[in-house]
C-alpha cells in the first residue's frame, strides 16, 4: 500500500504540481487548502506524513503544526518562506520534523519527505502513546488513565495497542483477529467484541457511550484520536 500524504497548501497550482510529482513517485496525496480542513482530514483518516505550508488563509501554520503534533507523532514537513528563518526555528521547536524553503526543487521535497518517513518507520515501538489522560506504555505493556492502571489481559492490551497505533482508521474484526492470531471461529464467536467491551470499561468515562473506541456499524471499530 502506498504511503498516504496530506498536503496542506492553499496555492492550487503548486499543490497540484506537488501531488503529480509525488504521485509519480508512488505516493497517494490528498490536498487541503486550509489549516482547519487539514487537521480534520488527518483526524478522520490518519495520514503517514503531512506537508504543511505555514502561510495559510484561515490560521497560522505554526498553530496547525502545534495542533497536529498534539494529536500524534505523524511526520510533518514544513514549507516555509525563504526569507523567514524564525518560522523554521519555531516550527522545529514545536514538533515539525524538517522544512523546505520556497521556492523549492521537487526532488528536494521528495528526498526530505522520504527521509522523515524512514525516521518514523525506524523508530522503536517502545514509546508511550498518549491520548488525553490515557497513556499506553508499549514496552511495559501497561495502560493507564490518569494515575490508575487499567486491568487488561495480554490480549486486551495488545488489541488496545493495535487500535491506538492506527488511531483514526476503521479496523475490521477480521483484521484485529489476524493481528492477535485469533482463530476465525473465535471471531465469529464475537470474542473481539467481548475484549472491546472490557477495554471500554477500563478506559472510557462512560463505557455505555464510548468516545474513544467507536463502533462503525458493518465495518468494525475506530480508535478516536480525540474525544471531542
N, C-alpha and C positions, 0 to 999 in steps of 0.2 A: 504494500500500500504506500502511495506517495505521501511525503510529508505535507501536511496542510498548513499553509501560511496565511496569516491575516495581515493585509496591508492597509494601514490607516493613513490615508493620503487624500487630500481634497483637490489636488491637481489631477483632473481626469486624464489628461493626455499622458502625464508622467506615470500615473497609476496603471494605465493600460499597457504602456511600454514595459514597465517592470513586470506586470503579470505575464505578458507574452514571453519575455526573456526567461523568467523563472519557470514558466510552463514548459518551455522548450528544454529546460534542464531537468525536468521531471517533477517539479513541484505543483501542487494544487493550490492556487492563490484565490483568496476571497478579498474583494476590495470594500473598504468602508470609507466614506467621505467625511466622517466626523468622529470626535472622540467618544461621545456618548453612545453612538451606534456601535462603534468598535468594541467598547467594553461589554455591551450587551451581547454582541455576537460571540465574544470569547467566553462569556459566562454560560451561554447556551451550548456552544459547540466544542470548546476546548481545543485550540489550535496548538500545533507543535512549536510554532515560533511566531513572533509578531514583529513586523517592520512598522515603526511608528514615526511619522513626521511630527516634529514639535510645533510647527506652525499650523494650527487647525482653526477652523472658523468658529467653533462653538465653545472651546475651552482650551486652556493652556496644556500643551502636550506634556509638560513635566507633571502636571496633575494627573493626566491619563496614565503616565508611566508609574506614578506612585500608586494609583488605584489598582492597576494591573498587577503590580508586584505584591500588593496586599492580598490579592486573590490566590496566587500560587507562584511557582518558580518558572513560569514559561519564559524561554529565552526572548529577550527584547533587543532589537537592533534599531537604534535611533537614526533618523535623518535630520541633520541639523544645518542651519545656515552657516556658510563657510566662514563668515566673519564674526561669529559669536561663540568663542571658546568657552565662555562661562556656562552656557546651556549644556555643553558636553560634560563639563566637570560636575554640575549639579545632577544631570541625568545619570551619570555613572554612580554618583554617591547615593542616589535613591533607588538604584537597583537595575538600571539598564546594563546589558552585557557588553555592548560595543556601540560604535557610532560610525556613520559615513556622512561626511560633509557634502552638501550640494554645491555645485553640480558634481555628479559622480559618474564613474565608468561602470556600466552594468556588470562587468567582470569582477570589479572590486566588491560590489554589493553581493554578488553571488558567493565570492570567496569568504567574505565575512559572515554571511548567513550560514554557510556550511560549517564554519569554524564554531559558531556558538551552538549549533545543533550538535556537533560532535562533543563539545564540552558537556552539554546537557545529558547526552546519552551515555557518556562515560562516567558520570558521577555515580557514586555508590548509593544504593538504596538504604543507607543506614541513618539518613537524616530523619528529623521529626516533621511529620506533616501536621500543619496547623490550620484549623478551620474554626475561627472564633475561639470558644472555650474548649473545643475538642482538640486533643493532641494525640497523634498516633506515632509511637516510637517503634519504627520497623525493626531496629536492631534488638531492642529489649522485648519486643512483642507485647507491648503494654499500651493500652488506650486509656486516656483519662479525660474526664470532663471537669474542668477546673482542677481541684486537688483530689477528686475522687476517682480511683481506679475502676475501670469497667470490668465486670465479671463476665468474661467471654472465654469460650473454649478455643482451642487452637484453630479449628475450622472456622469458627466465627470471627476470630481476629483476622485470619487470612482473607476471609470474604470482605471484611471491612477495609482491609488494606488494598485489596484489588479495586474495590469501588472508589475509594478515596483517591487512589492513584490515577483513576480515569474520571475524575470529577467532571461533571458536565456532560458526560456521554451516557447514552442509554445502553445498558448491558443486558443481554437476554439471559434467561435462566440457563439455557444450554451452554452459553459462553462461560457463565460463572461456574457451572458444574464442571466444565472441561478444565478450567483453571485450578479447581480444587481436586481434580482427579476423582470426581464423584461419578459412580456408575449411572447410566442412563435411567435405569428403573427407579433409582433414588430421586432423580429429577422429577419424574412423573409422580412420585410419591410426595412431592411438594416439600422435600427436606430443605431446599433453598429458602422457601417461604418461611419455614419454621426458624431457620437461622436468622433470617432478616427480622423476623418478629422479635427475637431475642436481642439482636443488635439495637433495634429501636428502643427497646425497654431500657437499655443502658445509656444511650447517647441522646435520645430525644427528650425535650422538656415535656411533651405530651405525645406518648407513643401512639395514641389513637388518631392523632392528627399530625403526622410526621412532617417536618420541614427540611430534614437533612437527607434521609433515604426515601425517595419518592417512587411510588409505583406508577409505571407508564402502562396503562391497560393494553394488553395484547402484545406488548413488546418486552417488558422486563422491569428493570429498576435503573434509576439515575441518582447518583450522589450529588446533591446540590452544592455548588461552590459557596453560595451564600444562603442564609436562611431568610433574607429579606424578601 
